[in-house]
Amino acid sequence: MNIGIIGVGNIGSMLLETLQNEEHTFHIINRTRSKLKKYEKIENIKICKSIKDVYKNSKYIFVSVKPQHIDEVFKEISELEEDGNYIISTAAGKEINEISEKSKKNNVVRIMPTVISKIGKGVTAIAFHETIIRDEKKEIIELLKPLGKVLELEEEKFDAFTILNSSGPAFVAFILESFIEGAINIGLHADTAKEIVLKTFEGTIKFLEKENIELSELKYKVSSPAGVTIKGLYELEQKGTKGAIMKAVYESYLKNKEL
């Protein structure tokens, strides 16, 4: 399958390296040519000189450029004839109808991957232009499976999804860091604390999935009357930790709506 990638920055390079296999030939371009150098000797990656070359040689074209350049890319695509190929945009805040209008193309797909898609553990939201038929949807979803779970989602929910999925890893890293620094404060070395905390979070998630229990039920399972766990949970409630996290999610959501 011939796949194009316009913009090989953080998201574009992640897509290229995660989707890379012998079944695909990639046609790529980037404004900063130095970012393409590491791909020069890979047999199934072709470095193109123009967006037209990428578009004409690819069935699926990922557009992953910076926000300030994306309208310029869509304008250039609008001057090219639609020939059974599909535009797959990763741009936050750019809705399918807007992309279709600016690119003058109907075969438009919108996706929202995340940094953890690189290891196949993320959730990628996807929405399709109304003219795209079921079989093509299935083929595109199959193409994206190396990124992890692919979830077809109504476009109006993309802003909320972005906060949980794309911003979420940063919030999780902040919480993990807080636990690690708390462990250092009570006498553990940083490396030991990090290992324990990461394994505890990983194990907790797997336990919840396997046992299929509510979060509150797990809290009660490990909280003895007047014990150390409930003391810590009480302190978190006193400090408004849950409210602070909910507020962070909400403020990030409002900021994303402004984009």
Secondary structure, DSSP 8 states (H G I E B T S, - for coil): -EEEEE--SHHHHHHHHHH--TT-EEEEE-SSGGGGGGGTT-TTEEE-SSHHHHHHT-SEEEE---HHHHHHHHHHHHTS---S-EEEE--TT--HHHHHHHHT-S-EEEEE--GGGGGT-EEEEEEE-TT--HHHHHHHHHHHGGGEEEEE--GGGHHHHHIIIIIHHHHHHHHHHHHHHHHHHTT--HHHHHHHHHHHHHHHHHHHHHHT--HHHHHHHT--TT-HHHHHHHHHHHTTHHHHHHHHHHHHHHHHHH-
